[in-house]
Amino acid sequence: MDFMSFVSVVIPSRNEEENIKDTLIGIQREFDKHHFSYEIIVVNDGGTDRTGEIVGELSSRDPRIRMVDNKPPYGFG
């Protein structure tokens, strides 16, 4: 019996341009291999680098990936 019909992955990020692409591709690869239905939401927590651009490029190819901009104040909780 398959209890997992849909998975939402939420990734908080701040200036993760060096890691975000490999992270998202790795998650996609594993979920696709196991035929999971999923979405990946990257939450920009006040970052100022190219993370948003990178996520936008991946999102344009796969609508299961999207970016949400967090409003200040940033940080934990």
Phi and psi restraints in degrees (value plus and minus 20) as a CYANA .aco file:
   2 ASP   PHI    -121.3   -81.3
   2 ASP   PSI      88.5   128.5
   3 PHE   PHI    -105.5   -65.5
   3 PHE   PSI     -35.5     4.5
   4 MET   PHI    -122.2   -82.2
   4 MET   PSI      77.8   117.8
   5 SER   PHI    -115.2   -75.2
   5 SER   PSI     -46.0    -6.0
   6 PHE   PHI    -173.2  -133.2
   6 PHE   PSI     117.0   157.0
   7 VAL   PHI    -144.5  -104.5
   7 VAL   PSI     113.0   153.0
   8 SER   PHI    -129.8   -89.8
   8 SER   PSI     104.0   144.0
   9 VAL   PHI    -126.8   -86.8
   9 VAL   PSI     103.4   143.4
  10 VAL   PHI    -132.1   -92.1
  10 VAL   PSI     102.6   142.6
  11 ILE   PHI    -137.4   -97.4
  11 ILE   PSI      88.4   128.4
  12 PRO   PHI     -91.1   -51.1
  12 PRO   PSI     119.8   159.8
  13 SER   PHI    -163.9  -123.9
  13 SER   PSI     129.4   169.4
  14 ARG   PHI    -171.1  -131.1
  14 ARG   PSI      90.4   130.4
  15 ASN   PHI      35.4    75.4
  15 ASN   PSI      39.8    79.8
  16 GLU   PHI    -131.8   -91.8
  16 GLU   PSI       7.3    47.3
  17 GLU   PHI     -79.0   -39.0
  17 GLU   PSI     -45.8    -5.8
  18 GLU   PHI     -97.1   -57.1
  18 GLU   PSI     -40.7    -0.7
  19 ASN   PHI    -138.4   -98.4
  19 ASN   PSI     -43.4    -3.4
  20 ILE   PHI     -84.7   -44.7
  20 ILE   PSI     -59.7   -19.7
  21 LYS   PHI     -83.5   -43.5
  21 LYS   PSI     -69.9   -29.9
  22 ASP   PHI     -82.6   -42.6
  22 ASP   PSI     -57.3   -17.3
  23 THR   PHI     -82.5   -42.5
  23 THR   PSI     -69.2   -29.2
  24 LEU   PHI     -86.0   -46.0
  24 LEU   PSI     -62.4   -22.4
  25 ILE   PHI     -84.3   -44.3
  25 ILE   PSI     -58.8   -18.8
  26 GLY   PHI     -84.0   -44.0
  26 GLY   PSI     -62.8   -22.8
  27 ILE   PHI     -83.9   -43.9
  27 ILE   PSI     -66.8   -26.8
  28 GLN   PHI     -77.2   -37.2
  28 GLN   PSI     -66.5   -26.5
  29 ARG   PHI     -77.8   -37.8
  29 ARG   PSI     -67.6   -27.6
  30 GLU   PHI     -87.1   -47.1
  30 GLU   PSI     -65.4   -25.4
  31 PHE   PHI     -86.8   -46.8
  31 PHE   PSI     -60.2   -20.2
  32 ASP   PHI     -85.8   -45.8
  32 ASP   PSI     -57.7   -17.7
  33 LYS   PHI     -80.7   -40.7
  33 LYS   PSI     -54.4   -14.4
  34 HIS   PHI    -120.6   -80.6
  34 HIS   PSI     -12.6    27.4
  35 HIS   PHI      40.1    80.1
  35 HIS   PSI      19.6    59.6
  36 PHE   PHI    -102.3   -62.3
  36 PHE   PSI     125.7   165.7
  37 SER   PHI    -107.9   -67.9
  37 SER   PSI     112.7   152.7
  38 TYR   PHI    -176.8  -136.8
  38 TYR   PSI     147.3   187.3
  39 GLU   PHI    -157.2  -117.2
  39 GLU   PSI     131.4   171.4
  40 ILE   PHI    -143.1  -103.1
  40 ILE   PSI     101.0   141.0
  41 ILE   PHI    -133.1   -93.1
  41 ILE   PSI      99.8   139.8
  42 VAL   PHI    -120.0   -80.0
  42 VAL   PSI     104.2   144.2
  43 VAL   PHI    -122.7   -82.7
  43 VAL   PSI      94.2   134.2
  44 ASN   PHI     -98.2   -58.2
  44 ASN   PSI      95.1   135.1
  45 ASP   PHI    -122.2   -82.2
  45 ASP   PSI      38.6    78.6
  46 GLY   PHI      62.4   102.4
  46 GLY   PSI      -1.7    38.3
  47 GLY   PHI     -87.2   -47.2
  47 GLY   PSI     135.5   175.5
  48 THR   PHI    -145.1  -105.1
  48 THR   PSI     -12.2    27.8
  49 ASP   PHI    -118.3   -78.3
  49 ASP   PSI    -176.7  -136.7
  50 ARG   PHI    -110.6   -70.6
  50 ARG   PSI      -7.3    32.7
  51 THR   PHI     -73.8   -33.8
  51 THR   PSI     -66.4   -26.4
  52 GLY   PHI     -80.3   -40.3
  52 GLY   PSI     -61.7   -21.7
  53 GLU   PHI     -83.0   -43.0
  53 GLU   PSI     -63.9   -23.9
  54 ILE   PHI     -84.4   -44.4
  54 ILE   PSI     -66.0   -26.0
  55 VAL   PHI     -83.8   -43.8
  55 VAL   PSI     -59.3   -19.3
  56 GLY   PHI     -80.7   -40.7
  56 GLY   PSI     -61.0   -21.0
  57 GLU   PHI     -83.1   -43.1
  57 GLU   PSI     -65.2   -25.2
  58 LEU   PHI     -87.0   -47.0
  58 LEU   PSI     -57.6   -17.6
  59 SER   PHI     -85.5   -45.5
  59 SER   PSI     -54.2   -14.2
  60 SER   PHI     -86.5   -46.5
  60 SER   PSI     -44.1    -4.1
  61 ARG   PHI    -112.7   -72.7
  61 ARG   PSI     -42.8    -2.8
  62 ASP   PHI    -165.9  -125.9
  62 ASP   PSI      85.1   125.1
  63 PRO   PHI     -87.4   -47.4
  63 PRO   PSI     -25.1    14.9
  64 ARG   PHI     -95.0   -55.0
  64 ARG   PSI     -29.9    10.1
  65 ILE   PHI    -126.6   -86.6
  65 ILE   PSI     113.0   153.0
  66 ARG   PHI    -170.1  -130.1
  66 ARG   PSI     141.5   181.5
  67 MET   PHI    -134.8   -94.8
  67 MET   PSI     117.1   157.1
  68 VAL   PHI    -143.2  -103.2
  68 VAL   PSI     112.4   152.4
  69 ASP   PHI    -112.9   -72.9
  69 ASP   PSI     101.0   141.0
  70 ASN   PHI     -95.4   -55.4
  70 ASN   PSI     123.8   163.8
  71 LYS   PHI    -114.1   -74.1
  71 LYS   PSI     128.0   168.0
  72 PRO   PHI     -80.4   -40.4
  72 PRO   PSI     134.2   174.2
  73 PRO   PHI     -97.8   -57.8
  73 PRO   PSI     124.6   164.6
  74 TYR   PHI    -110.9   -70.9
  74 TYR   PSI     148.0   188.0
  75 GLY   PHI      93.4   133.4
  75 GLY   PSI    -183.3  -143.3
  76 PHE   PHI     -86.1   -46.1
  76 PHE   PSI     122.9   162.9
